[in-house]
Amino acid sequence: MKLYWTETAIIAGFTLRRLARLTRADRVLWAVFSWDWLKKVHSVGSFFFELYGANYICAALLFMIIASAISFLVDSAKPPRLGPDGKPTDPVFSIIGGRYARIVII
């Protein structure tokens, strides 16, 4: 889970850097297509409200957190998988594989 959120933070950081380096023509296009939304944003608080509250993204994030917590609890209750030699297998593939499967589905 930490890997996913770290990856998300890195992508967000580079996206903000890319937005800061837009040419004048690109900024005009961005402003034209987001002007209605930009008129609603007047402060940091209104930015977060418009981003999360007004569009109900907070509900989606809450659902994702609940689903992840349930998945974590269900997976931690399972006994470890055993390989052909009777030793526990490495759980990294199932953890990382699940995240990448989710990214592919999205």
N, C-alpha and C positions, 0 to 999 in steps of 0.2 A: 504494500500500500504506500509506503514511504517513497518507493521508487517511482510510482505513478505520479504522486503529487510533486515530487522533485522534477520529474520530466515536464509536468504541466507548468510549473513555475519557470523553468528554463525557456520553454516555448513562449510563454507570456512575456518574459523579459526581452527576448529577441523580437517579438512582434512589436512591442513598444519602441524598441530601437529602430525597427524598420519604419514605423509610423513617423518617428521623428526625422527620418531622412527622406521623406517624400519630397518630390519636386513640387514646384508651385502648381502645375497642372493637375498632379495627383491630389494635392491638398484641396484644390477647387472641386474635383470630382467627389472626394470624400465628404467635403462640406455640403455639397448639393444633395447627396444621397442620405446624409445623416442630419440635415438641418433641423427637421422637426424634433428629433431627439435632443440635439444640442440646445435648442431653445428651452427645454425643460430642465436642463442641468445648470445650476447656479453656484453650487458649492460642492465640497467633497461629500457631504452627507446626501445631497440630492443626487449626485452621481451614483452612489451606491444604491440609493433607493430606486432610481430609474433602472439601474442595471439588474438588481436582484428582486426588489419588491414589486415594481409596477409590471414587470413581465413574468412574474411568478417563477422566476428561476430559483428562488429560495425553496420553493416546494420541490422542484426537481432535485436540488442539492440535498434536501432533507431526505427524500426518498432514496437517493443514492447512498447516503450515509447509513440509513437504516438497513438497506439491502446488503451493503458491505459488512455491516456488523453481524447480520444474521448469517451471511456466508462464512464469516470468520468463525463464529461460534459453532456452526455445523461442521466446518472443516477441522476445527481443533478437537471436536468430540470424536472424530473418526480415529480408529487405530492406525498406526503408521503402515504404509504399504510395504510389503515384503517382496524382495526380488527372488529370482530362481534359487539363489544360494541361501535364502532364509534371512538375509540381512535387510534392514530397512533401506529403502531406496532414497535417493536424494530428492527432497521435496521442492527443490528450486524450480525444476521444469514445470511442475503443476502450478506453482505460484506465478511464475513469469508467463507461462503459456496461457493461463487464464486471462491475464492482462492484455497480451497481444491478440488473443482471440476476440476480446471485447473491442479493441482498436480496429481490427479488421471488419468486424460487424458494423461498427459505426461508419 
